[in-house]
Amino acid sequence: MSLRKGVRVLTPNGAIAPTGTWSVGARAGDFLFIAGMRGINPANNSLVDGDEARIRQAFLNMKMIAGSEGADLPDCVRLTVFVTDMQRLRTVVNKIQEELWSGGPYPPRTIVEVAALNQDDFFEVEGTFYSPKSR
């Protein structure tokens, strides 16, 4: 974990391995910034099969990284979701989010349809969490 001007890069055990020149997250003061997570199984760094399973795994990957700093899903203050097919995937994203957030309340979310994602994936989620250092 590096520290530069109060920013610490997160490298929790059990997180997915970055596929390029990026970190899975960073802490800046009381906020956690989690990189775009996809439905990658951290045990073997391969994509999970199936729409629901892959979307759920991406959210769980984000949750795990936030959890390494004492935050949980209710501490999420902002989500950005990227999908390659809004019509097919928006309802699935809503279903998984409802399940994981136990019916709400939900953080502010932006969902955007994009032409492509890394490794020809169809879903990615990034989040910002509030997690005071004094917890």
DAFEN-V878445 format. One record per helix or strand. SS is the DSSP state (H for helix, E for strand). FROM is the first residue (numbers start at 1). TO is the last residue. Records with the same first field share a line. If there is no record, write none. Layout:
# DAFEN-V878445
SS: FROM-TO ; FROM-TO
This chain:
# DAFEN-V878445
E: 3-4 ; 7-10 ; 25-28 ; 31-37 ; 40-41 ; 46-47 ; 76-83 ; 109-113 ; 123-130
H: 51-67 ; 73-75 ; 86-100 ; 118-120
